[in-house]
Amino acid sequence: MSITASCHCGKLSAEMKEPPAEAMECNCSICKRKAHTLAFVGPEQVTITADPSDVATYTFNQHKIQHQFCKTCGCSPFGAGEDPSGNSMYAINLRCSDMDLTGIKIHQFDGAAL
């Protein structure tokens, strides 16, 4: 069963092939404000649907993560970047999906300490 995270207006979406068993909540300055719950997947595990002209990107600090959001509605269903080993990955915001988050393990990450 796949899981789709999309922005409010539907212009951006990310479809994961499998529902995640785990996710992360971070307390860095942007994740705290946006209240993201993120599942990390490789590019082979997700299909991104978005016209590049509808996507805005924000980076900060070390500029390692491209925080992406819809230019129309402002929602952030996904971001892109690299894992600690340098492999491409996507961060899928599960709060932009219909997934019931009560059944998955959510790790707390101290991004504010970085």
C-alpha positions as CSV (number, residue, x, y, z in Angstrom):
1,M,0.0,0.0,0.0
2,S,1.5,3.3,-1.0
3,I,1.3,6.6,0.9
4,T,0.9,10.0,-0.8
5,A,1.8,13.3,0.8
6,S,0.6,16.4,-1.0
7,C,0.3,20.1,-0.6
8,H,-3.1,21.6,0.2
9,C,-3.8,22.6,-3.4
10,G,-2.5,19.4,-4.9
11,K,0.2,20.8,-7.1
12,L,3.0,18.9,-5.3
13,S,2.9,15.3,-4.2
14,A,5.3,12.5,-3.1
15,E,4.1,8.9,-3.3
16,M,6.1,6.4,-1.2
17,K,5.9,2.8,-2.4
18,E,5.6,1.5,1.2
19,P,4.3,3.1,4.4
20,P,7.2,3.9,6.8
21,A,7.6,2.0,10.1
22,E,9.4,5.0,11.6
23,A,9.6,8.7,11.3
24,M,11.4,11.7,12.9
25,E,10.4,14.9,14.5
26,C,13.2,17.5,14.7
27,N,13.4,20.6,16.9
28,C,15.6,22.7,14.5
29,S,14.4,26.2,13.8
30,I,12.4,25.3,10.7
31,C,11.0,21.9,11.6
32,K,9.8,23.2,15.0
33,R,7.9,26.0,13.3
34,K,6.4,23.8,10.6
35,A,5.7,20.8,13.0
36,H,6.9,18.3,10.4
37,T,6.9,14.5,11.0
38,L,9.4,13.2,8.5
39,A,10.0,9.8,6.8
40,F,13.3,9.5,4.9
41,V,13.4,7.5,1.7
42,G,15.8,7.0,-1.2
43,P,14.8,8.3,-4.7
44,E,14.0,4.8,-5.8
45,Q,11.3,4.5,-3.1
46,V,9.4,7.7,-4.0
47,T,7.7,9.3,-7.0
48,I,7.6,13.1,-6.9
49,T,4.9,14.8,-8.9
50,A,5.4,18.5,-9.3
51,D,5.9,21.1,-12.0
52,P,9.3,22.7,-11.1
53,S,7.6,26.1,-11.6
54,D,5.3,25.3,-8.7
55,V,8.1,24.5,-6.3
56,A,9.9,27.0,-4.1
57,T,13.1,26.0,-2.2
58,Y,14.5,27.4,1.0
59,T,17.9,26.4,2.4
60,F,19.7,27.7,5.5
61,N,22.6,27.0,7.8
62,Q,24.8,24.4,6.0
63,H,22.5,24.3,2.9
64,K,22.4,20.5,2.9
65,I,18.6,20.2,2.8
66,Q,16.4,21.8,0.2
67,H,13.2,22.6,2.1
68,Q,10.7,22.6,-0.7
69,F,7.2,24.0,-0.6
70,C,4.3,24.9,-2.9
71,K,4.4,28.4,-4.3
72,T,0.5,28.5,-4.3
73,C,-0.5,27.2,-0.9
74,G,2.8,27.2,1.0
75,C,2.5,23.5,2.2
76,S,5.7,21.4,2.5
77,P,5.0,17.8,1.6
78,F,8.7,16.9,0.9
79,G,12.3,18.1,0.9
80,A,15.4,16.8,-0.7
81,G,19.0,16.4,0.4
82,E,21.6,13.8,1.4
83,D,21.8,11.3,4.2
84,P,24.8,11.3,6.5
85,S,26.6,9.0,4.0
86,G,26.1,11.4,1.1
87,N,23.3,9.4,-0.6
88,S,20.4,11.3,-2.2
89,M,17.2,11.1,-0.1
90,Y,13.8,12.7,0.3
91,A,12.2,13.7,3.5
92,I,8.5,13.1,3.2
93,N,6.3,15.1,5.6
94,L,3.8,12.5,6.8
95,R,1.6,15.3,8.2
96,C,0.8,16.1,4.6
97,S,-0.7,12.6,4.1
98,D,-3.7,10.7,5.3
99,M,-1.5,8.2,7.1
100,D,-2.5,7.4,10.7
101,L,0.7,8.3,12.6
102,T,-0.3,6.5,15.9
103,G,1.0,3.2,14.6
104,I,4.6,4.2,13.8
105,K,7.6,4.9,16.0
106,I,8.6,8.6,16.0
107,H,12.1,9.5,16.9
108,Q,12.9,12.9,18.4
109,F,16.0,14.5,16.8
110,D,17.9,17.4,18.5
111,G,18.5,19.4,15.3
112,A,18.7,22.6,17.4
113,A,22.0,21.3,18.9
114,L,23.7,21.2,15.4
